[in-house]
Every structure is written in structure tokens, then in C-alpha cells.
Amino acid sequence: QVQLVESGGGLVQAGGSLRLSCAASGSIFSGNFMGWYRQAPGKQRELVARMHTGNIINYGGSVKGRFTISRDNAKNTVYLQMNSLKPEDTAVYYCFYSDYGHDYWGQGTQVTISS
């Protein structure tokens, strides 16, 4: 089992920045993906960004150039720096951990961008 604890959501104005953090604990494999999905009301959950312990990174198309994912493997923690935020970035952001077919999700943190 893996437990995920997220922090850093909140309310900011358009053009502002936020930083999300997610710490994993439990049965952590050395090779894993951690990252973020988001879900806005009435929409499907979509990939925001994910990063492998081997530094492979994938971004969702709508956040490229504005969001940056990073991780501290020693702390099993992943970070999402979100800049130039837009109202359409408003969603619940879910941290995830994935290894060898096991997927775990955080409880979600609300990010709200006001126009």
C-alpha cells in the first residue's frame, strides 16, 4: 500500500502561481511514476504532469510551458509549480503514484483561479 498526502491548493487570481506538493509513504518501489491529474466539474479527469524516478516527464497539452513538475526521490515527494494560471485551470488536482500495475491516488486538493 502507498499513502499520498497532498498540499498547496487554494484560490489565486488569474496570472498567479501556486505550488502543489505530494508526499508518498508506504511500499515505494524504486521505479515509479508520480504526478498529477485534475478534474473540473462536468469534465473527465485529465493528465496534468507525471514524472518517473528516471526523470521521464510527460505534460498534458494545456499546461505545457506554464507548469513544471519536479521530484525529490529521497523524500518520495513530487512538486507541481503552476505559473500563469488561468480560470480554466480550476479543478480538483489529484496526486497519483504508479508502479508495476499498482495505482494509488491522493484525496485531491482544490485549485481555484479567479478571473
JOMONOR-V657122 format. One record per run of one state. SS is the DSSP state (helix for helix, strand for strand, loop for the rest). FROM is the first residue (numbers start at 1). LEN is the number of residues. If there is no record, write none. Layout:
SS;FROM;LEN, SS;FROM;LEN
This chain:
loop;1;1, strand;2;6, loop;8;2, strand;10;4, loop;14;4, strand;18;9, loop;27;6, strand;33;7, loop;40;6, strand;46;7, loop;53;4, strand;57;3, loop;60;7, strand;67;6, helix;73;3, loop;76;1, strand;77;6, loop;83;4, helix;87;3, loop;90;1, strand;91;9, loop;100;2, strand;102;4, loop;106;3, strand;109;6, loop;115;1
